[in-house]
């Protein structure tokens, strides 16, 4: 989550973007996952994703998740 581009990615992957829940619920799920399973790797200044951020990102279709990950998560 140190890369800004990855914040929106979490709302854009197919399992998130097409989930039959609203933006607020998806935001809660993503933030829960980040804290529950990644708390030790989150940057100290990490700020939870906002509903607005998730809503904006979710509406941009991610045609090739693997290419996006390769581009922005190369060092992870």
Residue pairs with C-beta under 8 A, 6 or more apart in sequence:
1 7
1 34
1 38
1 41
1 42
1 43
1 46
2 43
3 72
3 73
5 68
5 72
6 72
6 73
7 49
7 53
7 57
8 53
8 56
8 57
8 60
9 57
9 62
9 65
9 68
9 69
9 72
10 16
10 30
10 34
10 49
10 57
11 17
11 26
11 27
11 30
11 49
11 53
11 54
11 57
11 58
12 57
12 58
12 60
12 61
12 62
12 65
12 68
13 62
13 65
14 62
14 65
16 26
16 30
16 58
17 58
17 61
17 62
19 26
19 29
21 29
23 51
23 54
23 55
23 58
24 51
26 54
26 58
27 48
27 49
27 50
27 51
27 53
27 54
30 49
30 54
31 48
31 49
34 42
34 46
34 48
34 49
35 42
62 68
